[in-house]
Amino acid sequence: MTIAQLCIIIGGLLSLFMAVFHSRFYKMFYWRREFRKITLPNQRILYTIHIALLLLFVAFALLSFCYVDELSQGKGIALGITGLYALFWLWRMIWQIAYSGRPRGATFKRCRLFTIS
């Protein structure tokens, strides 16, 4: 297995992890309660965007697992797919840091998002 193939597989696993993580947002962030505070059209738009993103993560995970050899060659459409996905995650990381930042007083000793109830 080449480094490129390993990176594609790891990327697929990370995409799958993100899909699972996003599937928990409704409960983790109390969306049932929070969505009551916004209009019905906004509820539907936000939820639709979220579901679409979740499905996109699953689709990229499946692409990564099924076409690891083709994607790892980085030619033609494989270069476009892997390049755009890499740019998406680069943008996502920069946006998350710039837009959200670290909340005041936040510590990383105990993270509520990852506790098992």
Buried (B, 14 or more C-beta within 10 A) or exposed (E): EEEBBEBBBEBBEBBBEBBEBBBEBBEBEEBEEEBEEEEEEEBEEBBEEBEEBBEBBBEBBEBBBEBBEBBBBBEEEBEEBBEEBEEEBEEEEEEEEEEEEEEEEEEEEEEEEEEEE
